[in-house]
């Protein structure tokens, strides 16, 4: 499941890496979903299922996904919506399932880029970006219930992976 799939770029890359996987993408924007459908239809194999939905309230049963991706969504959201998306990703993952997030680096990870981050916020009118770059994403992942949380920066992108524990604490 790819949250906020946009034009389907992540799904297209996943299709190339995992040609037999059943892929789903959700997005709020019908225009993005139409473009994703056109772009993904060019690939061989099964067309990923695209659904207009909100990542804060996923239309899927608990424990039905093996993996969830979320690429450049978190910086677009206020903190409470950020947490709701992570909570929903946790809910729909099966025990042992993996979440992979990619978004902008943050101040704690890359203080040398603080000027660039501040300019990005101003130039591109990103209302939640300042809050995002100071947010503690690993703590949010832990609050959602994730374990085995790892993060790594790649220039201006931060990638996290996390797993839903095999047995949920009661």
Buried (B, 14 or more C-beta within 10 A) or exposed (E): BBBBBBBBBBBBEBBEEEEEBEBBBBBEBEEBBEBBBEBBEEBEEEEBEBBEBBBBEBEBEEBBBEBBBBBBBBBBBEBEBBBBBBBBBBBBBEEEBBBBBBBBBBBEBBEEBEEEBBEBBEEEEBEBBBBBBEBEBBEBBBEBBBEEBEBEBEEEBBBBBBBBBEEEEE
